[in-house]
Amino acid sequence: MYDVGPVPGPWLAGVLVAGGASEGDLSAARAQMGFSLAWHIIVACLGVGLPALTLLAEWLGIRTGRPALQLLARRWARAMGVLFAVGAVSGTILSFEMGLLWPGLMGKFGQVIGLPFALEGIAFFIEAIFLGIYLYAWDRLSPRQHLLTGIPIVIAGTASAFFVVCANAWMNQPRGFTLRDGKLVHVDPWAAMFNPASPPQTVHMILAAFMVASFLTAAVYAVALLRGRRDAYHKAGFAIPFTVGAVVTPFQIVVGDWAARFLSDYQPTKLAAIEGVYHTGSHVPLTIGGVAGSGGLKYGLEIPDGLSLLVGYRAGTVVQGLDRVPRSQWPAVTGVHWAFDIMVGVGFFLLALGLWLLLAWWRTRRTGGELLDRRGTRLLLLLVAVSGPASVVALESGWSVTELGRQPWIVWGVMSVRDAVNPAPGLMAGLWLVLVVYAGMTVATVYVLRRLARNTAVPVAPQEADVKNYPVV
């Protein structure tokens, strides 16, 4: 089947032909797709992670009988329903954009990457069916039966993320077809979906979804605790998601290392852009910060032999630089490098927060007392409140590395972005329309979620009277 080596060969000269779109329309198409993805990916991550948090709160409520946990699960479920609806709208917009903005990609390779999109549609419908059952069967099923109806939501949501990221992974490692005289033959959709990039990309993305959902939710309740709402409801709303996020973070860092090591073997040009490596060689330093200059990164903090050690565990490991490919095939080094540094920096910041909480919990177990009454708790809560937006920044930065690091290719080594874009004029008008639509959806989503947070009309048992009037921040 079709395979792309680390360095595209000269036979690609016929592929890199200039497309018919102007620079303005090409930029507009890229901006529209980038903005739509950046918006949708946040809601999609909440759609993957929030159902798991809701089921965890419900299971703990059933197990302990604590009314605060049961109420928490009900209110998170309502937010989950709103976000699912919004995600369905933004996902539909993206599906239209794939065809309207990039007909060169979908027209030529639609039969290759159509399978994961079809499977994602099936997963979406399963999720929608069980979400309806879950939301409207609280008082019609036993607690344990109701809990079971939520499990398919978590599975289907995670499966949706898996299938979509498989399609993106194929764009980084195209497989499952043979290109003969510019035409596709011997198409194998399964080989395309399960390409070499699928394992690291899908695992990295799914863990990121759980982290974003966990830290964003914990941040909301951290703000409430800072405002003095130290009741059982808000304490549980803080503890459950923050614990999940803290547990997932170290695994994500390990997977991130796996993904970066994957690039050294399969996409060395992207790794060279990420780390600002201009010249192939050994004993390559790891550079933090800096800006792209003539011949390398300038003004960055260099760790001698750092990158060679990370890639091959020895200082003599040879790391391929950007000098192995033509200048026209270089990604934007400064942007990709900084996006990667921000993602890694936020990851270690979140890891430190988790370790802080673990240490505080251990000391509380030894000395007794209340965890949130310990010295330094206010600073911890302030940092957790920051961790929610920070996790989103890390998410967007990581996705930017994946997409910008592949430029100028839309399909690595096979089709350039220029060749895939719609040559029709007027794409800038579509960009402005999308900005207006997403601005409206943002305002509407925030408004509805805030109204739900303030609405106390949630059916509760009499023993829940002590918590039913606690609003969600």
Secondary structure, 3 states (H helix, E strand, C coil): CCCCCCCCCHHHHHCCCCCCCCHHHHHHHHHHHHHHHHHHHHHHHHHHHHHHHHHHHHHHHHHHCCHHHHHHHHHHHHHHHHHHHHHHHHHHHHHHHHHHHCHHHHHHHHHHHHHHHHHHHHHHHHHHHHHHHHHHCCCCCCHHHHHHHHHHHHHHHHHHHHHHHHHHHHHHCCCCCEEECCEEECCCHHHHHCCCCHHHHHHHHHHHHHHHHHHHHHHHHHHHHHCCCCCHHHHHHHHHHHHHHHHHHHHHHHHHHHHHHHHHHHCHHHHHHHHCCCCCECCCCEEECCEEECCEEECCEEECCHHHHHHHCCCCCCECCHHHCCHHHCCCHHHHHHHHHHHHHHHHHHHHHHHHHHHHHHHHHHHCCCHHHCCCHHHHHHHHHHHHHHHHHHHHHHHHHHHHCCCCEEECCCEEHHHHCCCCCCHHHHHHHHHHHHHHHHHHHHHHHHHHHHCCCCCCCHHHCCCCCCCCC
